């Protein structure tokens, strides 16, 4: 006969189970429930057993080895196997490892604290044997249940708690944040759902976490995702996050950042730390960042990126499309393509929209703006902001004294400057 979930009004919570006496068949108390051990991997969410506090210490009995009596206590079945809890048991202990811990609510895009855990019995032939974690409570209901436990009869307390709207996260959507690697249980963190969030949402989550937990989350993300999120974090927190990483890990993330953002970040670090990270970076990315570090932070060159798309002055629309396909930077930031001569002097700017609408054989210099706005590398960032405002720019090419294109200031660079003001 298939297993069926028992009615929800008899499903327990972690709070109601903790401290419950466990007796043998003759009614003698063997111990009290101290914790619940939950499986990982293929058994994720399944309660492997009840951790009992007995005269012998902490012991583990399988969830199928007990039954709940009408009086509310647990009675050991005749076949129950009770053994000492071992340090190498690969379980998550709900009270020790989850209660009061911070978790990531990927749906609410924020960090929340676990106040209680809701469980569910599943029956086999009418006999409840399989206990599973259903959801975690992150709202007032779980907090009230824990606060008033012992002060009110169990049924009265549960009736009161049920009147409070639930704020829960289904167990399959819970990402536990590992903080201390020395903890008895090493949790297997999966942040696939977190990585699917917008970088700004991930940045908000990182900013809400304590320092040690930021590192735990940041290092589980793909380097590209981590870089995008780090760029959205407040500058002073960027520094503290990178300081907590090894130079090798930090270099992998910094390499994926926009060169301008990477240079701004490294400029805020102690010189020895910045040099150590640069040493770990690939030569090409390192050279780009080192060149930007030479410029004043409040100048156009200090705000620009060296990731842009440029083609020869004689190029066609087809050439431009090939250049776009080979671009390894953030393609979403590209709004125009730059026409250079053999000396890399800028001769024209072509809006991307005109390229999309033109035939492949069309020469780009025909589509170029008749006049384009640019600035010198040492122009002050305030002047750059004024140019964006006056001419309604999407991007601003930055030229050296010889008219050569050395970088591009993008709109989000100006927004970042204005936000800092």
N, C-alpha and C positions, 0 to 999 in steps of 0.2 A: 504494500500500500504506500502511495506517495506521501512524503512528508508535507504537512500543512502548518502554516503559521498559526499560532494561537491567537486568540482575541487580544487586541491591543491593550485592553484595560488591565490585563494581568502581566503584560510585558514589563520587566523590571528596568530600572536604571542602575548605573554603577553605584550611585549614592545609596539607594535603598538596599543594595546587596552587601555593601561594606559593613562589617561588624555583625552580620547575621550568624547565629550559632550553627554549627554543623555537628550532628549527633550520630552515634552508631545506632544499630537496630534496636538496642535496648534503651535508647533515650539518653545515654551518657554523652555529654558534650566532648567532642574530640578537638574542637578548636573553633575559631571564628574566621569569617572571610576577610582576608587582608587585602587582596587584590584579585584581578582577573588577568589570566595569561591569554593573549590573542596571537594566533598564528600569523605568519608572513608568507610571501610567495603564493603558492597555489592555495594555501589555507588562509589567505588574508581575510581578516574580519571574523573568522571562526574562533570562538572561545575554546581554547585547547583545554583549559582547566581552571579550577578555583585555587588560588593560593591561600592556604590556611595558616593562621598563627596558632601554633600548638606549643605544648610544653617542650617538644623536641626542636622547636624552631619553625622555620617556614617550610611547609610541605605542600605538594601539588596533588590534587585529585582531578581526574578528567571530568568534564562537564557531564558526560554520560554516566558517571559514577555516583551521581547524587540525584535525589528527587526532592521537590519542595512539598512540605506537609501543609495541611490546612492552617496550622498555627503560624506558618511563615518561616519556620526554620528549615534547614536542609538536612536530609537524612542520607547517610551513606548506604548505597546499595550493597548487597552481599558480594557482588563481583568487583566492587570499587577497588582500584589500585591507588594507594596513597604512598607517595615517595617524597624524599627531600627535594626541595627546589635547588637546582644546580646553577652555578654561575654561568655555565656555557649553554644553558637552554636558550634557543633562538626564538624568544617570544617578545612581544611588546606587552609590558605590564601597564594596564590602563591607568591605575592610580599613580604609579611611579613615573611613567614615561609620557603620559598624555594629559592628565588632569592639571589644570592651571598652566599648561604649556600654550605657547602661541602657535597658531596654525595659519595657513594662507587660505583665505576664502577666494578661490579663483573666480567665482561668479560675482561676488560683491567687490572683487578687486581690492581687497584690503586684508589687514592682519587682524585676527580676532583671538580671544582667549577661550580655552575650553573650560566650561563650568560643570559639565556633566556628560555622561555618555548613555545613550538609550540603547537597550538591548532587545532582542526578540527570541523567544523560544520557538522552535519548530518541532512538531509532533510526529511520531512514527507509531501508527496503530493507536492513536489517542494518547500516547505516552510522550511528554515533552523531553527530548533528549539532546537536541542540537541547539545550542545557544550561540547567537551571532550578534555582532555589533551592527546596529541599524543606522545610527546617526550620532553626531556629537552636538551637544547643546552649547550655543555660544551667547545666549541671551539671559534674561532675568529669571526665567523659569528654573534653570539649573542652579543659579546662584541662590535663589530663595529656598530651594529644596535642600541644599547643603547647609544653609544658615540655620534653618529651623529644625533640622533633623535632631530628634531626641527631645525637642521642646514640645512637639505635638505628636499625637498618635499617628502611626504610619499612614492609615487610610485617610485621616483628616488632612495630613500634610500633602498627600498625593492629590486629593480633591482640590486643595487650595492651589497647588502648582499647576494643575490642568486648566485653571481659570486664567492663567497668564499666557498670552500669545507666545508660541514657540518660535525661537530663532535657531534653526538647525542646519547642519551641513551633512548631506548623505556621506556615509563612510567612504564610498568609492571616489569622492571628490576631495578627500582630506589629504593634504601634503604636510607631513610632520617636519618641523624644522629641527635638525640635529644641531645641538649646541656644543656639548662637551664630548669629545671623542673618547674620554675615559669612562663614560657611563657604561653600566653593565650591558645594556642592550644597544647594539649598533643598528640604528634604524636604516632601512633601505629607502632613500628619498627618491621620489620620482617627480620631476618638475616639468613634465611634458606639457601639461595644461597651463602652467605658469608661463612657459616660453611662448605660448600662443597669444598671450595678452599684448596689448600695445606697449611699447617701451616706456611711455609716460606712466602707464598704470603700474608697470613693474617698478619704476623709479619711486612711485608713491609708496609701494609696499616696502621697498628697501629703506626708505626714509623713516618708516614707522617702526622698524625693528631695532633692537639693541645692537651694539657693534658686533658682538660675536656671531649673532644670528645673520647679520647682513653678509658676513663672509661665507657662512654656510650656504646661503641661498645663491650668492653670486658665483661661487665656484662650481655649482651644479648646473649652471646654465651654459649653453653653447657660447663660445667666445664671441661670436658675432652678435648674439642676442644680449649678452652681458655688456658688450661695448655700446650698443644702442641704448640700453637702459642707463648705463653709467653717464652717458652724455646728457641725460635728462635730469640727473640728480643735482642737487644744490652743490655749488663748487666746494664749500668747506667739507661736505660729506664725501665728495669724490676723493679728496685727499686722504681722509681717514680710512676709507674703504681700500684704496690702493696700498696704503701703508700696512694694512693687515695681511696683504697677500705676499707670497714669495715673489722675488724678482722675475722668475720664469713665468709664473702664472699671470702676473701683472703685465708682462711684455706681450703675452698672447692676446690679452684683451685690448691693450693700448694699440697694438698693430691693426686691430679691426675698427678703431675709432677714426673719425674724420681727422686728418692730420692737424688741422687747426685746433680742434678740441683736445687732441692728444698733447699738442705743444702747450696749450694753456694749462692743462693738468700737470704736466711734468715741471712746468715753470714754478708751480706752487709747492712742489716737493723739495725737501733738502737736496742740495746738489749731489751728495754722495748717493742718495737713493735714486735720483733721476738718472744718474750715470749708470748705475747698476741695471736699471730697467732697459736703458738704451742699449747696453751691451748684449742683452738677451734678445733684442729685436732683430729681424731680418735686415740685411744691409740696405735694401732699397727703401723700406719704410723708415728705418733709422735716419737715413740721409734726409728724407723729406721733413721729418720732425725737427732734426737738428738745424736745418736751414730756417725753419719758422721760429725756432727758439732765439735766433739771432736778432729778430725784430722786436721793437717795443710792443708791449701788449696792447697799448692804447692807439696803435697805428693801424692803417688799413692792412698792411702786411701782417700785423699781429692778429688780425681778425679773419684773414682770408684762408681759403683752402687751396691746396695744390691739386685737388681732384676735379678736373674739368675735361670737356671734350673739345679738342682743337684739331683742325684739318688744314691741309694746304689751301692757299688762296684760290687755286684752280680746281678745287674738288667739286664733285657733283652731289646731288641728293643721295644717289646710291652709295657714294663714298661715305657720306655722313651717317647713313644707316648702318654701314659696316662698322664704323667707328663707335657708334652707340652700342652695337652688339658686343664689341670687344671691351667696353668700358667696365672696369672692375670695381669702381666705387659705387656709391648709392645712386642708382639711376633715377630715383624719384626726385633728386635735387637738381637734375639737369633741366634748365628752362631755355637754354640757348647754346649755340655752337659757335666757336671762334675761328676766324680765318687768319692764318699766319703766313708770312712769307718765309723764305729760306733762312732768314736771320731771326725768326720767331717774333718779328714785329707784328703787332695786331693791326689788321687792315679792315676787318669787318665782323659784325655780330649778326647771326641769323637766328631769329626766334624759332623754337622747336615747332610751333604750330604751322609755320609756313612750310617747313620740311615735310610734315605729315601730308599736306595737301598738294604738294608738287610731284611732278613725274620724276622717276629715278635719274633720267639723263639731264635734268635741269642743273645748270651751274649755280653754285651757292652764292657767288658774288652778285648774281641777279636778284636773289632773294634777301640779300643783306639790308639791314637798316641803313638809310641814307646818311644818318648821323648816329653815332653811338657815344654814350657817356662812359668815361673811365676816370680813374684817379691815380695819383702817384703812390708808391709804396709807403712813403712816410707821411701820408695824409692822416690827420687826426681822426679818431673814430667818430667824433662829433660831426666833422665835415662829411664823413661817409654817411652817417644817418641823415643828414640834411639833404644829400644827393638822392637817397632813396625816397625821401618824402617829396622832394620837389619834382622829380621825374617819374615817380610811381614805378620804381625799378623792381625787377625780380632778382637781378644779380648785377654785380658791378665788377668789371675787369680791373685788375690792379697791374700797373705798368711800372717798369724801372725807368731810370733816366734816359735809356736808349729807346724807349717805346716798346720794349719786349714784354710780353705777357708773362707775369710771374705767379699769378693766382687770381682767384675770384672770391669776392665777398658775397655771400648769399643772404637772402632775407632773414633766415633764422639766426644768422650771426648778429645782425643788427638788432633783432628782437631780444636776443640774449643780453646785449650791451644795454639796451634800454631798460630791461628788467632789473639789471644790477644797479642802475641809477636810482 
